């Protein structure tokens, strides 16, 4: 039963990734149909992100009220309905309205499901599950591409993904009894501990190391999103790489993250979460150095792929280490706030670099990434002794 549930969670992680790349794939057609400027996609993305942040912050309360299984099923259903809403939208305003349930569904499932896996499964599964997310992100543009090239329109691309989400919702509803019947007794004890009480944001911020891990997560997601968003433009403008080659290597950045997470799952059998995070940071540093060196476009292309590989273990390892660092009773609240900080980083930092590139120079991308990486490393290393001291204090207090 426990292994069957794991399979369902793997499917849920694929479904998490499916909608994430749809808007970017379809927008070149959508904005013309809606007769709006191409830049208006930013507002839709912002609405989704804000709704996701709100939902992530409520993840602790909702999970303790309903349980992870029900939260996951409801969230996938909300996403499916929102995607169907996108498919029947005939105006930009309708699109913005449907973006609200889209974001609300995404945030709650992300926080709840990540916490469940962190509590109940080994670190390797966290890496492999986030690899499944990468597969979902990579797969959905192909579905949208099929809908567009076959003359069905972008609406059917959204509808296909909505149908897949509906099917998964049915599977999740039938799987609800499995979430209560884990094979290991220890997981039942963890579940009881995790239901003590919901924590407010103020209470969470008072926990030793909480602010540091949130800034670490903010920096990681800011770095990943900035590199992914601006990599292609950087290669073209800074090094004169052809647009086709730049686009191909920019996609390899995300493929590098996906493949890296597949391999990270095996590395976690030898290395703990802290070591995996440090390893990822070191690899990112190597990639950024290759971007900084004046060795031409080839060095920059290789550096970009290496940054993607370095990103691979960090996100899953931070999430998986949360129950160990902050306790099972606090992990759901902590992960929810971490997710919220992640989306804040995604919303704020890439546009800031866009302003820098527009007014100063695109060549500053490696420097920008290096500053974010440095802050990430400092915050993570500052957090570790605080957590150890807190654990010792709790032991001595007992």
C-alpha positions in Angstrom: 0.0 0.0 0.0 2.8 2.4 1.0 4.6 1.8 -2.4 1.3 2.3 -4.3 0.9 5.6 -2.6 4.4 6.6 -3.6 3.5 5.9 -7.3 0.5 8.2 -6.9 2.7 10.9 -5.4 5.0 10.5 -8.4 2.1 11.1 -10.7 1.0 14.1 -8.6 4.5 15.7 -9.0 4.3 15.2 -12.8 0.9 17.0 -12.7 2.5 19.8 -10.7 4.8 20.5 -13.6 2.3 20.1 -16.4 0.7 23.6 -16.2 3.9 25.5 -15.4 5.2 25.9 -18.9 1.8 26.1 -20.7 1.5 29.9 -20.6 4.9 30.5 -22.1 4.3 28.0 -24.9 0.9 29.4 -25.9 1.3 33.1 -25.3 2.7 34.0 -28.7 -0.6 32.9 -30.1 -2.8 34.0 -27.2 -1.8 37.7 -27.0 -2.7 38.2 -30.7 -6.1 36.6 -30.2 -6.8 38.8 -27.2 -5.4 41.9 -28.9 -3.2 42.8 -26.0 0.5 43.7 -25.9 2.9 40.8 -25.6 4.1 42.2 -22.2 0.7 41.5 -20.6 1.7 38.0 -19.9 3.6 39.4 -16.9 0.4 40.4 -15.2 -1.1 36.9 -15.6 2.0 35.4 -14.2 2.0 37.8 -11.3 -1.6 37.0 -10.4 -0.8 33.3 -10.4 2.3 33.9 -8.3 0.5 36.1 -5.7 -2.3 33.5 -5.4 0.3 30.8 -5.0 2.0 32.7 -2.2 -1.3 33.2 -0.4 -2.1 29.5 -0.8 1.4 28.4 0.4 1.0 30.5 3.6 -2.3 28.7 4.3 -0.8 25.2 3.5 -0.1 24.5 7.2 -3.7 25.3 8.3 -5.4 23.5 5.4 -3.3 20.4 5.8 -3.9 20.1 9.5 -7.6 20.6 8.9 -8.1 18.2 5.9 -5.0 16.1 5.7 -2.5 15.8 2.8 -4.6 13.5 0.7 -7.6 15.7 0.6 -5.6 18.9 0.1 -3.8 17.3 -2.8 -7.0 16.1 -4.5 -8.8 19.5 -4.0 -5.7 21.4 -5.2 -5.4 19.3 -8.4 -9.2 19.7 -9.0 -8.9 23.5 -8.6 -6.0 23.5 -11.1 -8.0 21.3 -13.5 -11.0 23.6 -13.4 -8.8 26.7 -13.8 -7.1 25.2 -16.8 -10.5 24.4 -18.3 -11.4 28.0 -17.6 -8.3 29.1 -19.5 -9.4 27.0 -22.5 -12.9 28.7 -22.7 -11.6 32.2 -22.1 -12.4 34.7 -24.8 -10.9 37.8 -23.3 -7.8 38.8 -21.3 -9.9 39.7 -18.3 -11.3 36.2 -18.1 -7.8 34.8 -18.3 -6.8 37.0 -15.3 -9.8 35.8 -13.3 -9.1 32.1 -13.9 -5.4 32.7 -12.9 -6.6 33.1 -9.3 -7.8 29.5 -8.7 -4.9 28.4 -10.8 -2.4 29.9 -8.3 -4.4 28.9 -5.3 -4.4 25.2 -6.4 -0.7 25.2 -7.1 0.5 26.7 -3.9 -1.3 24.5 -1.4 -0.4 21.2 -3.1 3.2 22.2 -3.4 3.6 22.9 0.3 1.5 20.0 1.5 2.9 17.3 -0.8 6.5 18.4 -0.3 6.1 18.2 3.5 4.5 14.8 3.3 7.4 13.4 1.3 9.9 15.1 3.6 8.3 13.4 6.6 7.7 9.9 5.2 10.2 9.2 2.5 14.0 9.1 2.0 15.9 12.0 0.5 16.4 10.1 -2.8 12.6 10.1 -3.4 12.5 13.9 -2.9 15.1 14.3 -5.7 13.4 11.8 -8.0 10.0 13.4 -7.3 11.3 16.8 -8.3 12.7 15.1 -11.4 9.2 14.1 -12.2 8.1 17.7 -11.9 10.8 18.5 -14.5 9.3 15.8 -16.8 5.9 17.4 -16.4 7.3 20.9 -17.3 9.1 19.4 -20.3 6.1 17.4 -21.6 3.3 20.0 -21.6 4.9 22.2 -24.3 4.8 19.2 -26.6 1.0 18.9 -25.9 0.5 22.6 -26.6 2.7 22.3 -29.7 0.5 19.4 -31.0 -2.7 21.4 -30.5 -1.3 24.4 -32.3 0.3 22.5 -35.2 -2.8 20.4 -35.8 -5.0 23.4 -36.1 -6.9 22.8 -32.8 -5.7 26.1 -31.2 -4.2 26.9 -27.9 -7.6 26.4 -26.2 -7.4 22.6 -26.8 -3.8 22.5 -25.5 -5.1 23.8 -22.2 -8.1 21.5 -22.4 -5.9 18.4 -22.9 -3.9 19.2 -19.7 -7.1 19.9 -17.9 -8.4 16.5 -18.8 -5.2 14.9 -17.5 -5.6 16.8 -14.2 -9.2 15.6 -14.0 -8.1 12.0 -14.4 -5.5 12.5 -11.7 -8.1 14.0 -9.4 -10.2 10.9 -9.7 -7.2 8.7 -8.9 -6.4 10.9 -5.9 -10.0 10.6 -4.6 -9.9 6.8 -4.8 -6.5 6.8 -3.1 -7.6 8.8 0.0 -7.7 5.7 2.2 -4.0 5.0 1.4 -2.9 8.3 3.0 -4.2 7.0 6.3 -2.7 3.5 6.1 1.0 3.9 5.8 3.0 0.7 6.5 5.4 2.2 9.0 4.3 3.0 12.5 6.7 5.9 12.8 4.8 7.8 10.2 1.6 7.6 12.2 3.5 9.1 15.2 4.8 11.9 12.9 1.3 12.6 11.7 0.0 12.9 15.3 2.9 15.3 16.2 2.2 17.4 13.0 -1.4 18.1 14.1 -0.6 20.0 17.3 -1.4 23.5 16.1 -1.0 25.9 13.2 1.8 28.5 13.5 1.4 32.1 12.5 4.0 33.8 10.3 5.2 35.8 13.3 5.7 32.5 15.3 7.6 30.9 12.4 9.9 33.9 12.0 10.9 33.6 15.7 12.2 30.0 15.2 16.0 30.0 15.2 17.3 29.6 11.6 13.9 30.2 10.0 14.7 33.6 8.5 18.0 32.2 7.2 16.5 29.2 5.5 13.8 31.4 3.9 16.4 33.7 2.5 18.3 30.7 1.3 15.2 29.4 -0.5 14.5 32.9 -1.9 18.0 33.1 -3.3 17.9 29.6 -4.8 14.6 30.2 -6.7 15.7 33.7 -7.7 18.9 32.3 -9.2 17.2 29.4 -11.0 14.5 31.6 -12.5 16.8 34.5 -13.4 19.3 32.1 -15.2 16.5 30.3 -17.0 14.7 33.4 -18.1 17.6 35.5 -19.3 20.1 32.8 -20.4 19.1 32.8 -24.0 19.1 36.6 -24.3 22.5 36.8 -22.5 24.1 34.3 -25.0 22.8 36.2 -28.0 23.5 39.8 -26.8 26.7 39.2 -24.9 28.5 36.6 -27.0 26.7 36.8 -30.4 25.5 33.2 -30.2 22.8 32.5 -32.8 19.2 32.6 -31.5 18.6 28.9 -32.4 21.7 27.7 -30.5 20.9 30.0 -27.6 17.3 28.7 -27.4 18.6 25.1 -27.5 21.1 25.6 -24.7 18.7 27.6 -22.6 16.4 24.6 -22.7 19.3 22.4 -21.7 19.5 24.4 -18.5 16.2 23.0 -17.4 17.0 19.5 -18.8 20.2 19.7 -16.7 18.1 20.4 -13.6 15.9 17.4 -14.4 18.7 15.0 -15.2 20.7 16.3 -12.3 17.9 15.5 -9.9 17.7 11.9 -11.3 21.4 11.5 -10.4 21.1 13.4 -7.1 18.7 10.7 -5.9 21.6 8.2 -6.0 24.0 10.6 -4.5 21.7 11.1 -1.5 22.5 7.4 -0.5 26.0 8.5 0.3 25.6 12.2 1.1 23.3 14.0 3.6 21.1 17.0 2.7 23.6 19.6 3.9 26.4 18.0 1.8 24.1 17.9 -1.2 23.2 21.6 -0.9 26.9 22.5 -0.6 27.8 20.3 -3.6 25.1 22.0 -5.6 26.3 25.5 -4.6 29.9 24.5 -5.6 28.8 23.3 -9.0 26.8 26.5 -9.6 29.9 28.6 -8.6 31.9 26.7 -11.3 29.2 27.4 -13.9 29.1 31.1 -13.0 32.9 31.4 -13.2 32.7 29.9 -16.7 30.2 32.6 -17.6 32.5 35.3 -16.1 35.7 34.2 -17.9 36.3 36.0 -21.2 36.5 32.7 -23.1 33.7 33.3 -25.6 30.3 31.8 -26.3 31.3 28.2 -25.9 32.5 28.7 -22.3 29.2 30.5 -21.6 27.2 27.6 -23.1 28.9 25.0 -21.0 28.7 27.3 -17.9 24.9 27.5 -18.3 24.5 23.7 -18.4 26.7 23.4 -15.3 24.6 25.9 -13.4 21.5 23.8 -14.2 23.2 20.7 -12.9 24.3 22.6 -9.7 20.7 23.7 -9.2 19.4 20.1 -9.2 20.0 19.0 -5.6 19.4 22.2 -3.7 15.6 22.6 -3.8 14.8 19.0 -2.9 17.5 18.9 -0.2 16.3 22.1 1.5 12.8 20.8 1.6 13.8 17.3 2.8 16.0 18.6 5.6 13.1 20.8 7.0 11.6 18.2 9.4 15.1 17.3 10.7 16.1 20.9 11.2 12.9 22.3 12.6 10.9 19.3 13.8 8.0 17.3 12.3 5.5 19.5 14.2 6.7 22.6 12.5 7.8 21.3 9.1 4.4 21.9 7.3 4.3 25.6 8.4 8.0 26.0 7.6 7.7 24.5 4.1 4.6 26.6 3.4 6.5 29.8 4.2 9.6 28.6 2.3 7.4 28.1 -0.8 6.0 31.6 -0.4 9.5 33.1 -0.2 10.4 31.1 -3.2 7.6 32.7 -5.3 8.5 36.1 -4.0 12.1 35.5 -5.3 10.7 34.3 -8.6 8.5 37.4 -8.9 11.0 40.0 -7.9 14.6 39.1 -8.9 14.3 38.2 -12.7 12.6 41.6 -13.5 15.2 43.4 -11.4 17.9 42.0 -13.6 15.8 43.0 -16.7 16.0 46.6 -15.5 19.8 46.3 -14.9 20.3 44.8 -18.4 18.2 47.4 -20.0 19.9 50.4 -18.3 23.5 49.1 -17.8 24.5 45.9 -19.5 23.5 42.3 -20.2 27.1 41.3 -19.4 26.3 41.7 -15.7 24.2 38.5 -15.6 27.1 36.4 -14.1 27.8 39.0 -11.5 24.1 39.2 -10.6 24.0 35.4 -10.2 27.2 35.4 -8.2 25.8 37.9 -5.7 22.6 35.9 -5.3 24.7 32.7 -4.9 27.0 34.3 -2.3 24.0 35.4 -0.2 22.5 31.9 -0.5 25.7 30.3 0.8 26.1 32.8 3.7 22.5 32.4 4.8 22.7 28.6 4.6 26.0 28.4 6.6 24.7 30.9 9.1 21.6 28.7 9.6 23.3 25.4 10.4 25.0 26.4 13.8 21.8 28.1 14.9 19.8 24.9 14.3 22.5 22.8 16.1 22.5 25.2 19.1 18.7 25.1 19.2 18.7 21.3 19.2 21.2 21.2 22.1 19.1 23.7 24.0 16.0 21.5 23.6 18.0 18.4 24.7 19.4 20.2 27.8 15.9 21.6 28.5 14.5 18.1 28.7 
